[in-house]
């Protein structure tokens, strides 16, 4: 098997808002797909000329619960971890909050080396701002 392209795809009811959020976080731009057909309302987040993330239209998308218990926990299958320098962690956190993320679980000890904050993007997908 020869894989020619690989990237993560997120479901969202509002693909424009979701793609704009991730483009801003990743330092990329949004490329829109067709308005009709099987890829209607698809958005690519392109960083340095490569697709970094896809956003697929899912009109009935339901955000996962964090941390979730029982069957709800199974709805969280994958999430991105974004690593920044420890000194940059407070600014990175503020930046994603300003872009529309919401805090799900703050770091227990943000002053220590090695930690993470759990946040949700505009569609509710969890992601982490991490540092070593």
N, C-alpha and C positions, 0 to 999 in steps of 0.2 A: 504494500500500500504506500502510495506517495501522497501525503497531505500537502495541498498547495496553499491552503489558507486556514487559519484557526483563530477564533475569537469567541468571547462570551456574549450571549444574547440575553437581554432582560425583557420581560413582559411589562407593558404599561398601557393604561387606558389613554393617557396623554403622551404620545411618543415625542412630541415637540419639546415639552417641558423636561421630560426625562433625559432626552438626548442633549439638550442645552446644558443641563446640570452637569452631566458627565463630561461634556466637551470642555466646560469651564474648569472642572476639577483636574482633568488630565492634560489641559493645555492644548486642546485640539479644536476641530471644527465639525459642524454637523453637515452631512450630505443626505438629502432627502431622497427617498425612493419614490416609486410611482404612487399616484393617488387612487389607482384602480388595480384590480387583479390580485393574485395571491400574495404579493408583497406590498399591498396598499398600506400607506402610512408608515412604512419601514423607515428607520433612520440609522445611518452609520455614524459613529464617532470616529473621525480620522485624526490620527496623531502622527506627525512626521511622515505623511504620505501612506500610512498603513491603517487599515481598519483596526481599531483597538477594542471596539465594543459595538454591538448591534442592539437596536431597540425595536422590538416587535409589537405591533398593535394587538392588544388584548383587551377588548372593551369591557370584559367582565373581571378584569384583574382584581384580586383581593390581596392586600398587603399581608405578608406573614406576620405572626405575632412574635415578639422578642421578650423574654427568652423562650416563651412557649412551653407548654407542658403537655404531656401525653400526645395525642394525635396531631395537635397544632404544631408541635416541635418538628414533625416530619415535613411541614411545609417549607422549612428553611433548609434547602439542600446545598447551597453554595453561596459564598459571599466574598467580595474582594477585600484584601488587606492592603492598605496603602502605607508604605513605610516612609517616614520622614526622619531627619535628624532630630534628636531629643530636644535640642535648643529651639527647633522650628515647630515643635508640636503644638504649642499654644496658638501660634499664628495660623497653622494649618487647620486646627480645630475651628477657629473663628472664621476662617475663609469658607469652609464648607457649610458652616451654619449660616453665614451671610448669603450663600448661594441657594439655600433652601433646605438643607439637611436638618434633621432634628435628632437630638440626643436620645439614645435608648439606654445606654449604660456608661456613665463616666468611668474613667480609670480610677481604681481604688487609691492608688498613690501616684499621681501624675508627676511628682518630683523625682521619683526613682527612675534610674536607667532601666529600660525594658518595661513596656506597658502598652496599653491600647485603650481607646475610647470606641464604643460601639454606637454607630449612628444609623439613620435611615435616610435614603435618598427621597426625592419627592414622591415616588411611587410606593415607598415603604420598604424597598429592598435594604436589608442590613449591609453595612460595610464598616470596616475598622480603619481608624487612623492609628498607626502603630509606630513605635520607636524602640531602638535597641540600646 
